[in-house]
Structure formats: C-alpha cells, structure tokens
Amino acid sequence: MKNISQQSFEQAMDGIVSDTNAAFRDEAPQAYKDLTTVMTNQDSLVKIVHRLKPL
C-alpha cells in the first residue's frame, strides 16, 4: 500500500474544486492507476468513446 502525504495530496488537488481534508486522501489522484495503461490493457473488451477530465 502506498502512503500519500497530506502535502502531496494538496499539491495534486491544486486548482481542483474539492475538499482536501485528510479523510478524502484515499481519493487522491496518486491512489489511481494510470488510465491510459488500464484502458490499453483491456482494449479487446471496451471501445473508448470519450475521455473526461476533472475541472
């Protein structure tokens, strides 16, 4: 399991309207796998129609 510091979480969320309370750290961008890699690995299962980006 990877530990994400509060400072790293706040830096990653800079410019994104969200609560950076420590309770939400499990939703930090660093907690997720790279989306491009995940989608490439399952390209025989899905068809990418759109890619959304948080505001």
N, C-alpha and C positions, 0 to 999 in steps of 0.2 A: 504494500500500500504506500502511496506517495503522500508525503506531508506537504501541504501548501500553506505558506506563511500568510498571515493577515496582510502584510505589506505587499507581497506578490499578488494576492487576490485583489487588493485595492488598485494596484497598478494595472492589472489586466482589465479591470472594470472601468477604468478612467474613460469618460466620455459616454458611458452607457448608463441610462437611467435605471438604476437598480439599488437595492439596499445592500450595503457591503458589511452588514453585521456578520460576525463570526459564525452564526448559526447557518448562514447560507453558503459557507465556503465549499460545501460538497457540490455546489453548482458552479464553481469557478471554471473558466474556460480550460484551465490546465487539467481538470479532472476528466476531460473527454478525450477520446481517441481522435486522431486526425480524420476528418470527414472524407476527404478525398481518398485516403487509403482504404477506409471502410467500404465506401461505395465501389471502388475499383475491385476489391476482393469479392464483391457479390454482383458483379456486372452481368452474370448469366441469370440472375434472379430478379433484377429490377431494371427499370428504364428511368433514367434521370430526366425529369421534365423541367424542374426549376430548382434553383438553389437560393435559399433565403438567408439573409444576413441580419443580425440584430441591429437595431438602431442605436 
